[in-house]
Amino acid sequence: MTPIIWRDADVGDAEALAYLGAATFMATFAFDHPGQPMIEHLRQEHSAEYYAQALRHPANDLLMGETPLGAPVGYAMITPAANPKLQQDCDIELKRIYLLGPWQGSGNGKGLLDLVFAVAEKRRAKRLLLSVYEKNVRAIGFYERAGFAAIGETVFMVGPVPFRDLVYARNID
């Protein structure tokens, strides 16, 4: 497998992140998300402008992985925690973490998660939170093997369609 080169994303990466975000979201959730609401979600939540705004926000960190030829294959987005019912002081949120399918299952996800933990430590977070779709069994297993534990649930909207997400947390040591 082609190696991944990880780096901090910048505003010039917004378009690449939009394509990567849309591709990974569709590959992960097309099995049970209705088409038109998904397309609208991608148009809003995975646009180049969405990522450009996220990259300009000083409280966000976006990590991007590329092949040696510069093709984007994975990313992670770390933001301030956004679930007031479940968060504590000094929490940070892993809002998005995705790898294209061919780069999954060979340690790249763990490597990316280790980089996310380093960002959380740099930000002096005490816990890292994330939400995961209840039917994404593979991701749930990955997070649990990485030391995350379920602490609650939330609703994730794709257009007008609600989906149940589990909220997980892991202390940053």
Secondary structure in CASP SS format (residue, H / E / C, confidence):
PFRMAT SS
TARGET T0000
AUTHOR 0000-0000-0000
METHOD secondary structure of the structure
MODEL  1
M C 1.00
T C 1.00
P C 1.00
I C 1.00
I E 1.00
W E 1.00
R E 1.00
D E 1.00
A C 1.00
D C 1.00
V H 1.00
G H 1.00
D H 1.00
A H 1.00
E H 1.00
A H 1.00
L H 1.00
A H 1.00
Y H 1.00
L H 1.00
G H 1.00
A H 1.00
A H 1.00
T H 1.00
F H 1.00
M H 1.00
A H 1.00
T H 1.00
F H 1.00
A C 1.00
F C 1.00
D C 1.00
H C 1.00
P C 1.00
G H 1.00
Q H 1.00
P H 1.00
M H 1.00
I H 1.00
E H 1.00
H H 1.00
L H 1.00
R H 1.00
Q H 1.00
E H 1.00
H C 1.00
S C 1.00
A H 1.00
E H 1.00
Y H 1.00
Y H 1.00
A H 1.00
Q H 1.00
A H 1.00
L H 1.00
R H 1.00
H C 1.00
P C 1.00
A C 1.00
N C 1.00
D E 1.00
L E 1.00
L E 1.00
M E 1.00
G E 1.00
E E 1.00
T C 1.00
P C 1.00
L C 1.00
G C 1.00
A C 1.00
P E 1.00
V E 1.00
G E 1.00
Y E 1.00
A E 1.00
M E 1.00
I E 1.00
T E 1.00
P E 1.00
A C 1.00
A C 1.00
N C 1.00
P C 1.00
K C 1.00
L C 1.00
Q C 1.00
Q C 1.00
D C 1.00
C C 1.00
D E 1.00
I E 1.00
E E 1.00
L E 1.00
K E 1.00
R E 1.00
I E 1.00
Y E 1.00
L E 1.00
L C 1.00
G H 1.00
P H 1.00
W H 1.00
Q C 1.00
G C 1.00
S C 1.00
G C 1.00
N H 1.00
G H 1.00
K H 1.00
G H 1.00
L H 1.00
L H 1.00
D H 1.00
L H 1.00
V H 1.00
F H 1.00
A H 1.00
V H 1.00
A H 1.00
E H 1.00
K H 1.00
R C 1.00
R C 1.00
A C 1.00
K C 1.00
R E 1.00
L E 1.00
L E 1.00
L E 1.00
S E 1.00
V E 1.00
Y E 1.00
E C 1.00
K C 1.00
N C 1.00
V H 1.00
R H 1.00
A H 1.00
I H 1.00
G H 1.00
F H 1.00
Y H 1.00
E H 1.00
R H 1.00
A C 1.00
G C 1.00
F C 1.00
A E 1.00
A E 1.00
I E 1.00
G E 1.00
E E 1.00
T E 1.00
V E 1.00
F E 1.00
M E 1.00
V E 1.00
G C 1.00
P C 1.00
V E 1.00
P E 1.00
F E 1.00
R E 1.00
D E 1.00
L E 1.00
V E 1.00
Y E 1.00
A E 1.00
R E 1.00
N E 1.00
I C 1.00
D C 1.00
END
